[in-house]
Amino acid sequence: MQVVVADTFEEWRRAARQLLRSDTEPAEVLFRDSAGQRGLFDDGAQLEKTAQRSRRQEPRPAYRVPKEFLDLARKVSCHRDSDRWERLYRTLWRLTHGERRLLEVTTDDDVHRLLTMEKSVRRDAHKMKAFVRFRRVLAEGEEHFIAWHRPDHRIVRLTAPFFSRRFPDMFWSILTPGESVSWDKKALCYGPGVPASASPETDELEDLWRTYYGNIFNPARVNLATMTREMPVRHWATLPETDIIDDLLADAPRRVDEMVARQEGFATSAADFLPMELELRVLRAAARTCEGCHLHRAATQTVFGEGPPDAKIVLVGEQPGDQEDLAGRPFVGPAGDVLNDALSAVGIDREQVYLTNAVKHFKYEPRGKRRLHKRPDAREMSACKPWVEAELTLLQPNVLVCLGATAAQQLIGRDFRLTQQRGRAIVTQWCDNTIPTYHPSAVLRNPDPIRRERLMATLVADLRAAKTHLC
Ligand code: SF4
């Protein structure tokens, strides 16, 4: 009987490859985690000797392993169960010894167990991505963000790349009882586990986080039934927002529906990508990696808002158009030209305006070489809403102009009707002077010159009205 010690997927993979080469059957090998006792079969030396002996005896066939299995194995390797390595090797053996379509047999005992493990790991990884909360500490004059988390499985290496993409410009560390990871803005560095008592106690960011959370909260955290399923109680102690849950219950049901629909653990909202730091440049950087809905797949890039951080007036459009998508800036295409004309007509300097959109990725339909604008649907608007909410939380404008029905419905309410409510100042949670008007593209697209002129005059009149609230 051979004994193999493996802690990571790479270690198991290296060992499994050598065992296959030496024709070692699953019943002849025992896998173990090191549990701090490396040395049983440490560096594969014994395996290598076995493999070399075997290679000298006769050539072995080169095995082709389905990518699907490797993806599965990579996740299963993070599972806590000690039998995972043996199951993986047994399944690998069967796949390479006549059962090539084994993974399709989901009723098979090994396959079923591996799929169950993979699902459990995936859910745990999702929870870690959603529930890790960083605390700011100063180390040698340098700002560092530290989080302590207790995952069910060994998922630190699985999730660390996600955090490096999400917080590329911060020094941060995530400590767990089994393993820790740090990011120095260049590379990930793994270290030993850390007990909860070692994590920083104080945090000036917690109040800010609570306020922020009140605006962007994830409904799974406020529906008690869903919450206990999605967020095990043991994570609560590390989440500052849990003490405001009661206040948030009132708005939960609608958003819980969305959350329940994503039980498999994939992001369905920009909320999963929001940074903890409330600053426009940090928000902008985080939005670049947003995958809160499918729109990021076809678009060129995220088009975030731009303008002075102390802007008194904010204009929110629907979504970037073709040229905005290519340039990465809002309102730089033909609709932007119409807007510029309207702003000039009322004497508002575009440089003093913060311009953004309700949805940050371009939604379109390919038509030959052209990309035709498509209106975002309710789900996409809802998914993207946390970005504009975060922008408005920071900007706190005196005047908020909603350009078009999409922006108005997102910020004023779903029942908003442009034809009935346009041009009036409405009090919203974002601004006491929220003024809905036409989107410049409505002017642009209207084929009737007389109607077009009237629409432009209305847009100008509404912006003029908005300007009166600036004083
Ligand atoms: S449209 Fe919004 S929610 Fe969807 S991927 Fe883009 S930024 Fe994220």
Residues whose N, C-alpha, C, O or C-beta is under 5 A from the ligand:
A	BS01	SF4	A270 A287 C290 E291 G292 C293 L295 H296 V359 K360 H361 A383 C384
